[in-house]
Amino acid sequence: MSDKNSGYLDMELLRFTTAGSVDDGKSTLIGRLLYDSKAIFEDQMEAIERASERIGNEEVNLALLTDGLKAEREQGITIDVAYRYFATPKRKFIIADTPGHIQYTRNMVTGASTANVAIILVDARHGVLEQTLRHSYIASLLQIPHIIFCVNKMDLVDYSEETFEKIKNDIDGISSKLDVKDIRFVPISALNGDNVVERSEKMEWYDGPTLLHLLENIHISSDINHQDFRFPVQYVVRPQTAEFPDYRGYGGRIASGAVKVGDPITVLPSGFTSKVKTIDFFEDTLEEAFAPQSVTVTLEDEIDISRGDMLVKSDNLPQTTQDIDLMVCWFNERKVIPRGKYVIRHTSAEARCMVTNIHYKMNINTLEKNEEDKEVGMNDIAKLTLRVTKPLHIDTYNQNRITGSVILVDEGTNETVAAGMIR
């Protein structure tokens, strides 16, 4: 492999999600990012030009780059989560373009669950809306570490500094209700490209970075939990070949933390202890591995370990419990059934569970708890308590986004009915 390619593979990957009200220009912004950073091909551009003419747009409609479904292009709205991939010399990016409508809250939760950064668009003419509150709350609920508020359509308010400052102050007013480490503001015009990739000459009063500069340089390596070693076992590796007759390794992806050869390990749920003998990665043997690497670990002692077990360091154990409090976003048309039974999936473990309590439902337009109406339906966000048939090894979601999250599945239909964040 050439050095050029290996450098590309080693580049840091940033996942970001976009959110905003229906016509705030999310798709246009992503189109502008892709176009101005030279991340699209000429034939793609020509197809977009033809589609723009067909719809009757005078200028090239960059939004068509992301509205991938034909129905979306024809209606001019984003329905599903569209993932787009691009790279600059500094970083690789995956964009989850999520819908703005309230009836697609579940799509937004899905698209944003793995993001490092949320870009929330605010229309400079309309200021902070209920949608802005809702999307900020969801970003905070999902513990997305960085939020960038892009005040878009600055061209329609004559690039007014006063308008930008007012919106910034309004958001500062609500940010006390949110649990977000890092909030930034960028005034842009996605349509004209001001402050997206290139600096704007029309907003000389703004001395901060452009959006792309921010995305390329925002510090994300500290977002991963490096303290708590958690290794959910996905697969037991037993080649039983002449070369490796007795090899027994445990394959999986490190959810958080790091591990070295010789580290004392506890296997959950059995509680047996051992030490790390080797860490294997394809043909290589490593001295140390860390999240989010996928590796195979072998231990010095023979212990009965299978999929769904978890390897952790003996001096740093997760909480083990059968009663779990969590915030859920409900995905399904069928409402939550009090005392209803579901399958719970947590890392590589699976069990059955029952809803023992519905505490409250969030009114995500006002960020207030509703303890009166406990009927939880599709796209609602609520706090539930579950009783699980076997103990799970959990961390809180704000400590660890992987061991702190679960999904609930309907046993009868095998549909995913909810995503949950453990409190």
C-alpha positions, 0 to 999 in steps of 0.5 A: 500500500502506498504511503499516500493511501496509508496516510488517508486511512489514518486520517481522523473521521468526524461524523456530523449531523445536520438539523433544523426547521423544514426550509432552513437550508440543510440540504443546500448547506451540505451541497455547498460544503461538498461543492466548494470543498471539491468533493463531488464529481463533474458528472454528479454536478451535471446531473444536478444541473439537469435536475434543477432545470427540469424542476424549473430552478433558475440556479443550480439547486445544490440541495439536490445533492443530498436529497437522495430519494426521488420522492424527496427531490420531487417534493423538495423535502428530506424524509429519510436520513441520508449519509454522505461521505467526503474528505479534505486533506485534513479529515474524513467526514460522514454527514447524516442529513436528518429530516426537520419535521416533528414526525421524523424525530426518530429519524433524527435520533437515528442519524445523530446517535453516533455524531461528534458534532451537530450542526443546527441551522437557524433561519436568520429571518425567523430566529430561534423557533420551537424546532431549534429548541427541539433539535438542541434538546435531542443533540444534548440528550444524545450527548453530542459533544459539540454543537455548531449553530449556523445562522443561515440566510444571512444574505436575506437580512443584509448580512446584519451583525445585529440579527446574528448577535440577537440569535446568539443571545437567544440561544445562550439563554436556552443553553443552560437547559442543555447538557453540551460541552461546546457550543459555537456560532457561525453566520452563513449563507449556504446559497451563496457560500458565505463562511461555509468553505470560503470566508465571506467578504460581506461579513467582515464583522465576523472574525471566527472560522468558516464552517469547514475550518471549524469541522476540520479543526474541532478537537474530537479525540477527547470525546471517546471515553479512554478511562473505562475499558469495556470489551463486549465479546461478539465472537469466539475465535477457534480456528482449530487448524494444524497451525493453531490447534488450541487457539481460543480468542475473543473478538469484538470492538473495544467500546471504550478505554484501552488494554495492554498485554498483561492487564488483569481482566474480569469476565462478566457476568461470571466474575472469573479473572485472568490476564491478557495474553495477546491482542491480535489484529489480523496478522499483527500482534499488538502490545496495546489496543484502544477504542474504537479498534476491533481486535481479538483478545486471548487470556492466560486462563481457560474460561468459558466465555461466549457472545454477550459477555464483557471483558473489563479491567478488574479495578474498574467494573461497570454497574451490574443491574436488572433494573434500568432507568432510561430515556427512550425515543419511541420509534413504533406506531404501537404505543408503549405498553405498561408492563409490556415485554420487549427484547433488550439489546445492549452491546452484544448481549440480549435479554428480555425485559418488562416496562415497570414504570413510565415516569414522564414524557418530555415536551420537546417543544418547551423542554418541560416534563409532562407527568400527567400524560404518560401515553408514549407513542411514535417520536415521543421521548420519555423516561422509563424503568425496565426490569431485565431478565438477567443482569446487564453490565452498564454505564450511564450514557453521559459516561459512555455512549456505547455501554450506556445505550440500548435498543428495544425490539418487539418480540413478535414482529422483530421491529426495533421499537425504541432507542434508549439512553441509560440514566 
